[in-house]
Amino acid sequence: MREGSLEAPTRHPLDWQNPEFYDQAKVEKELGRVFDICHGCRRCVNLCTAFPTLFDLVDASATMEVDGVAKQDYWKVVDQCYLCDMCYMTKCPYVPPHPWNVDFPHLMLRAKAIKFRKGIRLRDRLLSSTDALGKLAAIPVVAQTVNAVNKNAVARAALQSVLGVHKDRELPPYTSERFRSNSAESGSFPVKDGKHAPGKAAIFSTCYVNYNEPGMGHDLLALLEHNEVPYVVVEKEACCGMPKFELGDLQAVDRLKRINIPVLAKYAREGYAILTPVPSCTLMFKQELPLLYPHDAQTLAVRDAMFDPFEYFVLRRKDGLLKTDFKQPLGKVSYHIPCHSRVQNMGQKTREILEAIPGTAVTTVERCAGHDGTWGVKAEYFASSMKIGRPVFRQMAEPHPDYVASDCPIAARHIRQGMGDEAQAAEKAHPLSLLRKAYGI
């Protein structure tokens, strides 16, 4: 048996509709097999809290091996995993095609799916219902009330007591000015298809952009307009499904897929590049849904048409179709590349574009910040979230930047909170906003 693997990681489809997928005894057997491999390797110990939890359980057992760990304690490891995928993509030498076939994140997903079927907290259902929450919280009067409550210490203490949302977690504001209902129409530009990327774009705005930070979406449209790329905002959308996926609610993922995929597939067939401004949403369509539906032609068509915005801009630049008439330097930018951008295997496209702006120095931090969707909001994981992010907070602060940026807006907010006083001199700005500023538009 060879030690480790030099081949690129490959992913097997998830047989999630097979009843055996939810067989707890079989899952616990596979957990034991994979945990034993992880215990013998331990190179992932610094990634998150899932692996230290596992290794502490092993080291405290009577045998100091996985066989000494009670099976009910396996689930403590599952609870610590937030499916960032970094162990699979950057650390583990035993992922497929290695015969040991270790896919830690998707094994955790399988275990989470079993836990979900047994019943979960109301809080977890609410936090993962991003579209429903957004529609309610973005009602004009409600939005102001929710934002005020989120900043009130007494109200936040009550929220922690009742729902388990940590009182110290800074939460994103809601806006009544929804992106989808306020987006500008595209100019009438000719479609200039390039060798590497289509010449027209369809925007899947995401729940976060629609209800929390619509400015990101408006910035993306302005950038496309400036570069004379005709665009449309997709006619209908629901949540991409990533929050439900991370919870193990695969039936909800299926319901959302049935809303989104037929609409997006139409744009894919018509030759649009489909752009999503939030990395987790992009990843959902690029990787997770195709692995859940490996034989669904519409899902695969959407996968092939899906682009991260900066991936798209880099490809347009390769085709000689991206303008470089930058008018404003950005100074020092501390840029964090999110896990769900790294997992897309596209390289550091955002950094590449930002570094092309004259008078701009980019410090890139390539490490998990620890917020990870709804995980870092929860009272029981908040401290771990801040601990995981501590090296990122320090590295982002070291250059004394003018801007703190991440493709993941939630990670950027988390990083600024973790930086504390060091963040006061730096402005939080999404990379799309920075590029727009550099163009002077």
N, C-alpha and C positions, 0 to 999 in steps of 0.2 A: 504494500500500500504506500503510495507516494505521499510525502509530507507537503501539504498545501497545494496551491494551484496558481499557475501563471496566466491562465486563460481569463478573458473578460467574464464577469458574472452573467449568467443567464437566468431567466425566471420561468418557472413552470406555471401554467394556468392553475387557478384555484377551482377545485371541484366542489364549490360551495353549495350546489343543489343536491349533492349526494347525501343521504341520511347519515352516512358514516362520518361526514365532516363534523357532525355534532355529537359523536359518540365520545363521552367523557373519558371512558377507560382507555380508548385508543389515543385520545389526545394526551392524556397523562403519561401513557407509555412513550409517545413521541417526545413529550417534554423532558422526560427522564433521559432519553437517548441524546437529545440535543444539549441538555444541561451538562451531561457528562463530558461531551466534547468541549463545551465552553469552559468547564472547570479545568480541563487539562491544558487549555490554551491561555485564557485570561488576558488576551491582548486588548479586549474591549472594556477593560475595567474603568477607563477614564472617560467613556462616552456619555454615560447617563447614570441613573441610579438603579436600573434593572440589573445590571451585571454585579455591582457591589452587593446588592440585596441577595442575589443568588450565591455569590462566593461566601458571604457572611453566614448564610444558612448551611452551606457545606462545611465551613470551617468550625461551626458550632455543633455539628452533628457528632454522634458517637463514633462513626467510622471515618469522619473527615472525607467522605466521598458522597456522591449524589445518592447512593442507596441508603444513606443514613438520614436523608431529609424526608420528612413526612409529606405525602402527596398533597395534603391540603395546604402546605406551605408553598407549593409550586405557584399557587395563585397570587402570592405576594409579589412574585417576580412579574407576573402578567400585569398586575395593577401599575407597576412602575414603568411599563413600556408605553410610549406614546407614538410609536410607528414612524419615527423620523427616517428610518431605513439606512442610517449611517453605518451600522454594524455590517449590513449586507453589502453595501456599495463600496466601503472604504477600508474595512478592517479584516473581515473574516476570510481566512484562506480556504475555507471548506464549503463555500457556496457552490451551487451547480455551475459548471459541469463536474466538479469534484464528486467522487462517488459517495461521500458522506452526506451530500445533499442537505446542507444546513441552510435553512431560510428562517432565521430567527423572527423577523418581523411578521411574516405571514403565518408562522406558527402561533405567535402572540395573537394575531387577528382571529385565528381559528378558536383559540381559547376565549377571547373576548366575545365571540359570537355565541359560545355556549353560555357564558355568564349573562349575556343580554337576554337569552331565552329564559333564564331563571328569574329575571326581574332586576330592574335597576332603579336608582333613585330618580325622583321627579326632577331634581336639579339637572341630572345628566341628560334627561330627555329635553328639558327646556334649553339648555346651553347648546345642544346640537341641532336645535330647530331654528337655525339662523334666519331662514326666510320668514317664518311665522313671527319670530321676535322682531325682526326688522320692520315688517309691515305694521305691527302694532306700535313699536317704539318710534317710528318715523312719522306718525300722525302729529301735526304741528304742536298742539298743546301737550300731548304726551311726550314728545321728544324733549321739550324743555324741562318737564317734570322729571323724566328719567335721568337726564344729565345732572339736574340739581341733586337728586337723590344719590347718584353715584359719587358726588363730591362731598356729601354730608357724612361726617364721622359717625353720628348716632345711627343714621339710617343704614350705613354700611355695616355697623356692628350687628344690627338686627338682621340684615341680609345674610351675614355669615351664620348667625344662629339658626335662622329658618332654612336657608337653602344651601349653606356650605360654600358660598362664594367669599373668598378671603377678603377681609375688610381693608387690607393694605394694597391689594392689587389695583393698579390704575387701569380703568376700563375705557375703551374707546367711546367717544360721544356718538349720539345718534343725530341725524339731521332730517329735517322735514323737506329739504330740497333734494329729492331723490335724483340720482344720476339719470336713470332711464327716461324720466319724464322731462328732463331739462337738458338733454344732450343736443349739441348743435348738429345741424345737417351737414353732410359732406359737400365740398365743392365739386363741380363737374369737371373732374380731371380724366384724361384718357388713361386706360389701364395699361401700365407698363410692366408686363411680366418679365421677371429676370430668370436667369439660369437656375438660381438657387431658391427663389421665393416668389410667390404670386404677387401681382401688382394691385390687388384690392384686398381689403380686410373686413372681416365680420367680428364685432366686439361682443364677447360674452362678459358682461360687466362684473359679475360675482355679487354675492350678498353684501360683502364688506364695502365694496365701492358704491353700491346702490344705496345703502342705508347709513354708512358710517363716514367714509371719506370719498365723497363723489369727486373731489378735486383731482384724485388720481386718474379717474376716467376722463375728465375734461382735459387733463394734461396729455393723455394718450391721443385723444382726438385731435388736439392742437398740433401734436408732433406729426401725425399722419397728414393733416392738412398742409403743414409747412413743407412736407416732403412730397406733396401732390399725389398721395395715395388715396383713392376713393374708398370710402368705408360705409358700413351700415352697422347699426346696433341690432343684434339679433332680435327677431320679432317677438320671441317668447323665451323665457328662461326660468328655471327654478334653481335651488341650491345645487351645486355640483355633486354633493353627496359625501364629501370628505369628512365633515363632522360626524355623520352617521356611520361612516366606514370605520373611523377611529374608535367608535363606541361598540362596534361589532353588530350593528343593526343592518344586516345585509338586505333584509326585505325592504327597508326604507331606501337604501341605495338603489335597489331595483326599481322602486316606484319613481324616484327622481330621474333615473336613467331613461325610463319610458317617456318622460316629459321632454328631456333635453336632447337626447340623441337623434330622434327623427328630425327635429328642427335644425340642429347643427349639421347633420348629414346632408341636408339640402344645400347648405352653403358650401360644404366640402365638394359636393358634386358640381357646383357652379364655379369652382375654381377660386374660392376665397381662401385666404389665410385666416384662420380663426385665432384671435388673440385674447388672452385672459390676463388681467393685471395682477393677479394673486398667484404665487407659485404653487400653492397646494391645489388650487383649482386646475391649473394647467397640468399638474402631475396626475390628477384624478382622471383626466381625459386621455393623457398620453400613456399612462401605465396601468393604473389600478382597474379601470373599467375594461380595457382590453384583456386583462388577465382574468377578470370575472366572466367575460363574454368573448372568448378567443375565436369563436366561429361566427360572430355576428358581423356581417359586412358593413352595416352602418356604423357600428362602434369603431371598427378598424379604419373606416374612411375618415371619421372625425379625428382619430389618433394621428393619422398621416397629415391632416390639415392643421393640426394644433401647434401654435408657436408661443413661446414666451416673447413678450414685446421686444426685449433687447436681443434675443436670438434672431428675431425678424429683422431688426435694424442692422445687425451685423451682416446678415445675408444680403440685405439690400445694398449695403456698402460694398460687399464683394462684387455685386452686379453693377457697381458704379451709379447707383440710383439713390443714394442717401446724401443729402446736402451736408456740407461741412462749414457752412457760413456762420460759425460760432462768434458771438459778439461779446460775451461776458465770461471772464474766468471765474472758476468756482473756489479757488484757493485750496484749502486742505479738506479732503473728504474722507471720513472714516466709513468705510463701506463693509457691511456684513452680508455675506452670501448665505442665504437660508438653506437648511437641510433639503427642503423640497425643491430648491433650484439645483443643488448639487446632484440630487438623485436623477435628474433629467439627462445627465450625461451630455451636456451641451457645452461644457467649459464655462469660463467666467465671462460671459458675454456682456453683462452690465459693466464690469470693470473695464473691459476692452473699449466700450464706447466712451465712458467717462474719462479714461486716460487719453482719448483722442482730442479732448477739449483743451486748447492752449491755456496755460496758467492754472492748471488743475493737478494737484498731487493726490493720488488715491492710495490709502492704506487699506488693504483688504484683510478681513478677519474671516477665516474659513473654519468655523467651529460652531457647534450647536449652542444657541443662546438660551435654551431651556424653557421657553414659554410653551411652544408646541400646541397650537390650537386652544382647546378649552382646558387642557391639563393644568397649566400653570395658574389658572383662575381659581381652581378648587382649593378649599382651605387645607386639605390634607397634603397637598402637593406644592403649595406656594413656597415653602422654605426650600424644598429640594430644587424647585425651579430657579430660585435666586442663586442657590449654591452652584448649580450647573452653569449658570450664566456668568459667574464671577470672573473667570478668565477672559471672557468676551468683553465684559464691562471694562476691565482694566486695559485690554488691548485697544478698544475703541477710543478710550480717553487719552492714551499715551501721546498721540500726535498733537493734542490740543486743537482739535479740528474746528473748522468753520461749520461743517455739516456732519450730522450723523444720519446714515442712510442704510436701508435694507430693502430688498425687493419685497419682503414680507412686512407689511405695515404694523402688524401686531408685534413682531419681533423687535422692530425699531422702537416702538413705545416701551416695551419691556426693557430694552437696552438702556434707554434714557432714564428709566426709573432706577435701574441698577447702577448707573453711573453716578447718581446722586448729584452732589454739588459740581462734579466735573462736567456735567451736562449743561450747566447754566450758560456757558459761552457759546455753545454749539446749537445750531438750529436743526430740528428734525425735519428731514425732507425726503420724500420718496425719490428714487433715481429718475423716474419719469418727470417729476417736478424740476429736478436739477437739470435735466437735459433741455427742458423747455426754457428754463432760466438762461442757460448757456446760449441758446438760439436767440434769446431776446424777444420771445413771442408771448 
